[in-house]
Amino acid sequence: MQTELSRRLGVEHAIFGFTPFPAVAAAITRAGGFGVLGAVRYTAPDDLARDLDWMQDHTDGLPYGLDVVMPARKVEGVTEADVEAMIPEGHRQFVRETLAKHGVPELADGEASGWRITGWMEQVARNQLDVAFDYPIRLLANALGPPPADVVDRAHTNGVLVAALAGSAKHARHHAEAGIDIVVAQGYEAGGHTGEIASMVLVPEVVDAVGPLPVLAAGGIGSGAQVAAGLALGAQGVWLGSLWLTTTEADLHSRALTRKLLAAGSGDTVRSRALTGKPARQLRTEWTDAWDDPSGPGTLPMPLQGLLVAEALSRIQKYEVAPLLGTPVGQIVGRMNSERSVQEVFDDLTRGFEQAVDRISRIARRSGS
C-alpha cells in the first residue's frame, strides 16, 4: 500500500490511524502505518509530554503525528469560566434529571470529573503545540479545518506537514488556500464530527478540488477492499479512527463499552449534537435519544454543550450505566465484532487489500482480452 505520500513520510503502508491512545498510535506506526495521537484530552501540557516521551520510546524511530482541535479564528480574552456562565440553568437541570432517571451515582467528594472538551480553546491548543514541536512529529492534523496561519507556518518551519479534515469540496478548497499539505476527506459514515456527504461521493470531489494536494479517504473504511476503493477514488491513503477502539491496545476503561461496540451493527450509530454541540456520529444510546427528543431543551452550540455534559459523561463512564454509555464511532462499527491486536488488524487490511487489487486486476485482464 505504497503511495507518493507514504513514501514521502517514510511509512510502509498508506494507512493513517487516529486514536486517543498512545499504545494504539505507537502500534500503528510499528505495524507499518502512520500513528496519529489525538491531543484534545490533554489539558495539562505535562501529561502530553509524558505520553509523547512514551511514544518516542515505543515507535522504533518510525514516524508519527499529532491531532489537535484548534479553531482557525482566535477568540480573545474568553476564559473557560466565561463560557461556563453562558450555560442556561434549564439545561443543567435537564442533565440532573436524566442522570437521576437512570440512577447514575454522584462522583465522590473532590473527585475530578475527567477530561473536559477544552482543546478547542486557543491557549489550550497552543500549549499542546508548544510541547509537540519539541518532539520529532511528522504531521500535525486539525479536526476543525486549517489551524491559524501562524501555526501552519510554525509547523512548516519545523518540517511538519499539516493536515485538515474536510466534509465538502468547498471546505477542502478553503484548506488548500490556507496552505495545508494534506486534506482528509471525511465522509458522513465516519465517527466523530462529520458533514453530510458520503465517502464514495466526497473523496473524488475533494481529489478533483484540491489536486495535486494529497487526499486521505476517511469514513466507512475498515477492510482491505475499502482501502483499495479509497485509493481507486484518487486518495493517497486512508485515515482510520473507529476501527482501533476494539483493539487490545486500546484503553476504553470500560468493559461494558467494549461489549457494546462489539455487539453494535452499522445501523446502531447516530449523528447527534449531544456530545459537543456539533453533529458527531456516535453510538445511539438513551443519552443521545434524550438530547435529540423534541420535548427536551435541545443541545447547546459548541463549546457550551461539551462543557455542560463533561461531568455527566464521566459519571456514566465510571459507573458503566449501560443504557447511557456511548462513544464517538463510525458506521464501520458493524465490522468491529472481535478484539484483535493492532498488528492483527493490519494483517487483515493488507491481506484484504491484496485480494481486492488482484480481483480487479483479473477483471481488467478479462476485459482487455
C-alpha positions as CSV (number, residue, x, y, z in Angstrom):
1,M,0.0,0.0,0.0
2,Q,2.7,2.5,-1.1
3,T,1.8,5.9,-2.5
4,E,3.7,9.1,-3.1
5,L,2.6,10.4,0.3
6,S,3.5,7.3,2.2
7,R,6.9,7.3,0.6
8,R,7.4,10.9,1.5
9,L,6.6,10.2,5.1
10,G,8.7,7.0,5.2
11,V,5.9,4.6,6.0
12,E,5.3,1.1,4.6
13,H,1.5,1.4,4.2
14,A,-0.6,4.4,3.4
15,I,-2.8,3.8,6.5
16,F,-3.1,6.7,8.9
17,G,-4.5,5.7,12.2
18,F,-6.1,8.4,14.5
19,T,-6.5,7.4,18.2
20,P,-6.6,8.9,21.6
21,F,-4.5,6.1,23.0
22,P,-0.6,6.3,22.8
23,A,-0.3,2.5,22.9
24,V,-2.5,2.2,19.8
25,A,-0.8,5.1,17.9
26,A,2.6,3.5,18.6
27,A,1.4,0.1,17.5
28,I,0.0,1.5,14.3
29,T,3.4,3.1,13.5
30,R,5.3,-0.1,14.3
31,A,2.9,-2.1,12.1
32,G,4.0,0.0,9.1
33,G,1.3,2.6,9.2
34,F,1.3,6.2,10.5
35,G,0.0,6.6,14.1
36,V,-1.7,9.9,14.9
37,L,-2.2,10.7,18.6
38,G,-5.3,12.7,19.5
39,A,-4.5,15.6,21.8
40,V,-7.9,17.0,22.7
41,R,-8.0,15.3,26.2
42,Y,-4.6,16.7,27.2
43,T,-5.5,19.8,29.1
44,A,-2.2,19.6,31.1
45,P,1.0,20.0,28.9
46,D,2.9,17.8,31.2
47,D,0.5,14.9,30.5
48,L,1.0,15.3,26.8
49,A,4.8,15.5,27.2
50,R,4.7,12.2,29.3
51,D,2.8,10.4,26.6
52,L,5.0,11.8,23.8
53,D,8.0,10.6,25.7
54,W,6.4,7.1,25.8
55,M,5.7,7.3,22.0
56,Q,9.3,8.1,21.4
57,D,10.3,5.0,23.3
58,H,7.9,2.7,21.6
59,T,7.9,3.7,17.9
60,D,11.4,2.4,17.0
61,G,12.4,5.7,15.4
62,L,9.5,5.5,12.9
63,P,7.2,8.5,12.1
64,Y,4.1,9.5,13.9
65,G,1.9,12.6,14.2
66,L,-0.5,14.6,16.5
67,D,-4.1,15.6,16.0
68,V,-5.4,18.8,17.7
69,V,-8.7,20.6,17.8
70,M,-7.9,24.2,17.1
71,P,-10.2,26.9,15.7
72,A,-8.9,28.9,12.7
73,R,-10.2,32.1,14.3
74,K,-9.0,33.4,17.6
75,V,-11.4,34.5,20.4
76,E,-9.6,37.0,22.6
77,G,-10.0,37.2,26.3
78,V,-12.5,34.4,26.8
79,T,-11.9,32.0,29.6
80,E,-13.5,28.7,30.4
81,A,-15.3,30.3,33.3
82,D,-16.8,32.9,31.0
83,V,-18.1,30.1,28.8
84,E,-19.5,28.1,31.7
85,A,-21.5,31.2,32.7
86,M,-23.3,31.1,29.4
87,I,-24.9,27.7,30.1
88,P,-28.6,28.1,30.9
89,E,-29.8,26.6,34.2
90,G,-32.6,24.8,32.4
91,H,-30.0,22.7,30.5
92,R,-28.2,21.9,33.8
93,Q,-31.5,20.8,35.3
94,F,-32.1,18.5,32.3
95,V,-28.8,16.8,32.8
96,R,-29.6,16.3,36.5
97,E,-33.0,14.8,35.7
98,T,-31.7,12.5,33.0
99,L,-29.0,11.1,35.3
100,A,-31.4,10.7,38.2
101,K,-33.9,8.8,36.0
102,H,-31.2,6.2,35.3
103,G,-29.8,6.2,38.9
104,V,-26.4,7.4,38.0
105,P,-24.4,8.0,41.2
106,E,-22.6,11.2,42.0
107,L,-18.8,11.3,41.9
108,A,-17.1,11.2,45.3
109,D,-16.3,14.4,47.0
110,G,-13.2,16.0,45.5
111,E,-13.1,13.5,42.6
112,A,-12.2,15.1,39.3
113,S,-14.8,14.8,36.6
114,G,-12.4,13.6,33.9
115,W,-11.3,15.4,30.8
116,R,-13.3,18.3,29.5
117,I,-13.6,19.4,25.9
118,T,-11.4,22.5,26.1
119,G,-9.0,21.7,23.4
120,W,-11.0,24.0,21.1
121,M,-9.8,27.0,23.2
122,E,-6.9,28.9,21.7
123,Q,-4.5,28.8,24.6
124,V,-5.1,25.1,25.4
125,A,-4.2,24.1,21.8
126,R,-1.2,26.4,21.7
127,N,0.1,24.9,24.9
128,Q,-0.2,21.4,23.3
129,L,1.8,22.6,20.3
130,D,4.5,24.2,22.5
131,V,5.0,20.6,23.8
132,A,4.6,18.8,20.5
133,F,7.1,20.8,18.5
134,D,9.8,19.7,20.9
135,Y,9.3,16.1,19.5
136,P,10.0,14.8,16.0
137,I,6.4,14.7,15.0
138,R,6.0,14.5,11.2
139,L,2.3,15.5,10.9
140,L,0.0,18.0,12.6
141,A,-3.7,17.3,11.9
142,N,-6.5,19.6,12.9
143,A,-10.1,18.4,13.3
144,L,-11.7,21.9,12.8
145,G,-10.2,22.7,9.4
146,P,-6.9,24.6,8.9
147,P,-5.2,25.9,12.1
148,P,-4.3,29.6,12.3
149,A,-1.8,30.8,9.7
150,D,1.0,31.3,12.2
151,V,0.6,27.7,13.4
152,V,0.8,26.4,9.8
153,D,4.0,28.5,9.3
154,R,5.4,27.2,12.6
155,A,4.7,23.6,11.6
156,H,6.4,24.1,8.2
157,T,9.4,25.8,9.8
158,N,9.7,22.6,12.0
159,G,9.5,20.3,8.9
160,V,6.0,19.2,9.9
161,L,3.2,18.6,7.4
162,V,-0.2,20.0,8.2
163,A,-3.5,18.1,7.5
164,A,-7.0,19.3,7.9
165,L,-10.3,17.4,7.9
166,A,-12.9,18.4,5.3
167,G,-16.5,17.3,4.8
168,S,-17.1,19.0,1.4
169,A,-15.1,20.1,-1.6
170,K,-15.8,23.7,-0.6
171,H,-14.1,23.2,2.8
172,A,-11.2,21.4,1.1
173,R,-10.5,24.3,-1.3
174,H,-10.5,26.6,1.7
175,H,-8.0,24.4,3.4
176,A,-5.8,24.3,0.4
177,E,-5.9,28.1,0.2
178,A,-4.8,28.2,3.9
179,G,-1.6,26.4,3.0
180,I,-2.2,23.0,4.4
181,D,-0.4,20.0,2.9
182,I,-2.9,17.1,3.2
183,V,-6.7,17.1,3.1
184,V,-8.6,14.4,5.0
185,A,-11.9,13.9,3.1
186,Q,-14.1,12.6,5.9
187,G,-17.4,11.2,4.8
188,Y,-20.8,11.0,6.6
189,E,-20.2,7.5,7.8
190,A,-17.2,8.5,10.0
191,G,-17.2,8.6,13.7
192,G,-17.0,12.0,15.5
193,H,-17.6,15.3,13.7
194,T,-18.8,14.8,10.2
195,G,-20.5,16.5,7.4
196,E,-23.4,15.2,5.3
197,I,-21.7,13.8,2.2
198,A,-20.9,10.0,2.0
199,S,-17.3,9.0,1.4
200,M,-17.9,7.4,-2.1
201,V,-19.1,10.8,-3.3
202,L,-16.9,13.1,-1.2
203,V,-13.4,11.6,-1.9
204,P,-13.4,12.1,-5.7
205,E,-14.9,15.5,-5.3
206,V,-12.2,16.6,-2.9
207,V,-9.4,15.0,-5.1
208,D,-10.7,17.0,-8.1
209,A,-11.0,20.2,-6.0
210,V,-7.5,20.3,-4.4
211,G,-5.2,18.3,-6.7
212,P,-2.3,17.9,-6.7
213,L,-2.5,18.1,-2.9
214,P,-2.7,14.6,-1.5
215,V,-6.0,13.5,-0.1
216,L,-6.7,10.8,2.6
217,A,-10.1,9.0,2.5
218,A,-11.9,8.7,5.8
219,G,-15.3,7.3,6.9
220,G,-16.6,3.8,6.5
221,I,-13.3,2.2,5.9
222,G,-12.5,-1.0,7.8
223,S,-11.3,-3.6,5.3
224,G,-8.6,-4.0,2.8
225,A,-11.2,-3.8,0.0
226,Q,-12.4,-0.5,1.3
227,V,-8.8,0.8,1.5
228,A,-8.4,-0.2,-2.2
229,A,-11.6,1.6,-3.0
230,G,-10.3,4.8,-1.4
231,L,-7.1,4.6,-3.4
232,A,-9.1,3.9,-6.6
233,L,-11.1,7.1,-5.9
234,G,-7.9,9.1,-6.1
235,A,-6.8,9.2,-2.4
236,Q,-3.2,8.7,-1.5
237,G,-4.0,6.9,1.7
238,V,-6.8,6.2,4.2
239,W,-7.5,7.8,7.6
240,L,-8.9,5.3,10.1
241,G,-10.2,6.1,13.6
242,S,-13.1,3.9,14.8
243,L,-11.5,0.6,13.9
244,W,-8.9,0.9,16.6
245,L,-11.4,1.2,19.5
246,T,-11.8,-2.5,20.0
247,T,-8.1,-3.4,19.6
248,T,-6.4,-5.0,22.6
249,E,-4.1,-2.0,22.9
250,A,-7.0,0.5,23.4
251,D,-7.8,1.7,26.9
252,L,-11.5,2.5,27.0
253,H,-11.6,2.0,30.8
254,S,-14.9,0.2,30.4
255,R,-15.5,-3.5,29.5
256,A,-19.2,-2.6,29.2
257,L,-18.5,-0.1,26.5
258,T,-16.2,-2.6,24.6
259,R,-19.0,-5.1,24.7
260,K,-21.5,-2.6,23.3
261,L,-19.1,-1.8,20.4
262,L,-18.6,-5.4,19.6
263,A,-22.3,-6.1,19.6
264,A,-23.3,-3.0,17.6
265,G,-24.3,-3.1,13.9
266,S,-23.7,-0.5,11.3
267,G,-27.2,0.9,12.0
268,D,-26.6,1.5,15.7
269,T,-24.9,4.9,15.4
270,V,-26.5,8.3,15.2
271,R,-25.2,11.7,14.1
272,S,-26.0,13.8,17.2
273,R,-25.0,17.1,18.8
274,A,-25.3,15.6,22.3
275,L,-21.6,15.3,22.8
276,T,-20.1,18.6,21.7
277,G,-22.8,20.8,20.2
278,K,-21.7,19.9,16.6
279,P,-23.0,16.9,14.7
280,A,-20.9,14.0,15.7
281,R,-21.5,10.3,14.9
282,Q,-21.6,8.1,18.0
283,L,-23.3,5.0,19.4
284,R,-27.0,5.6,19.7
285,T,-28.0,5.4,23.4
286,E,-30.7,6.6,25.7
287,W,-28.5,9.6,26.4
288,T,-28.4,10.7,22.7
289,D,-32.1,9.9,22.4
290,A,-32.8,12.2,25.3
291,W,-31.0,15.1,23.8
292,D,-32.5,14.6,20.3
293,D,-36.0,14.3,21.7
294,P,-38.1,17.4,20.6
295,S,-39.6,17.6,24.0
296,G,-36.2,18.3,25.6
297,P,-34.3,21.6,25.8
298,G,-32.2,20.8,22.8
299,T,-28.4,20.9,22.6
300,L,-26.3,24.0,23.1
301,P,-23.7,25.2,20.5
302,M,-20.1,24.2,20.8
303,P,-18.3,24.5,23.2
304,L,-21.2,25.0,25.7
305,Q,-22.6,21.5,25.2
306,G,-19.2,19.8,25.8
307,L,-18.7,21.7,29.0
308,L,-22.3,21.1,30.1
309,V,-22.1,17.3,29.8
310,A,-18.4,16.7,30.8
311,E,-19.1,15.6,34.4
312,A,-22.3,13.7,33.4
313,L,-20.3,11.6,30.9
314,S,-17.6,11.0,33.4
315,R,-20.2,9.6,35.8
316,I,-21.8,7.5,33.1
317,Q,-18.5,6.0,32.2
318,K,-17.2,5.4,35.7
319,Y,-20.3,3.6,36.8
320,E,-20.8,1.9,33.4
321,V,-24.5,2.8,33.1
322,A,-25.2,0.7,30.1
323,P,-28.3,2.5,28.6
324,L,-26.4,5.8,28.6
325,L,-22.9,4.5,27.8
326,G,-21.6,5.5,24.4
327,T,-18.6,6.9,22.4
328,P,-17.9,8.5,19.1
329,V,-17.7,5.8,16.5
330,G,-18.5,5.4,12.8
331,Q,-20.8,3.1,10.9
332,I,-17.9,0.7,10.4
333,V,-18.6,-0.4,14.0
334,G,-20.6,-3.2,12.3
335,R,-17.3,-4.8,11.3
336,M,-15.8,-4.4,14.8
337,N,-17.0,-7.8,16.2
338,S,-13.9,-9.1,17.9
339,E,-11.0,-7.8,19.9
340,R,-7.8,-8.0,17.9
341,S,-4.3,-6.5,18.3
342,V,-3.4,-3.6,16.0
343,Q,-1.0,-5.9,14.2
344,E,-3.8,-8.4,13.5
345,V,-6.0,-5.6,12.2
346,F,-3.1,-4.5,9.9
347,D,-2.6,-8.1,8.7
348,D,-6.3,-8.3,7.8
349,L,-6.2,-4.9,6.0
350,T,-3.1,-5.7,3.9
351,R,-4.3,-9.2,3.1
352,G,-7.7,-7.8,2.0
353,F,-6.1,-5.1,0.0
354,E,-4.0,-7.6,-1.9
355,Q,-7.1,-9.7,-2.6
356,A,-9.1,-6.7,-3.8
357,V,-6.3,-5.5,-6.1
358,D,-5.9,-9.0,-7.5
359,R,-9.6,-9.3,-8.1
360,I,-9.8,-6.0,-10.0
361,S,-6.6,-7.0,-12.0
362,R,-8.3,-10.2,-13.1
363,I,-11.4,-8.3,-14.2
364,A,-9.2,-5.8,-16.1
365,R,-7.3,-8.6,-17.8
366,R,-10.5,-10.4,-18.9
367,S,-11.9,-7.1,-20.1
368,G,-8.8,-6.5,-22.3
369,S,-8.7,-10.0,-23.8
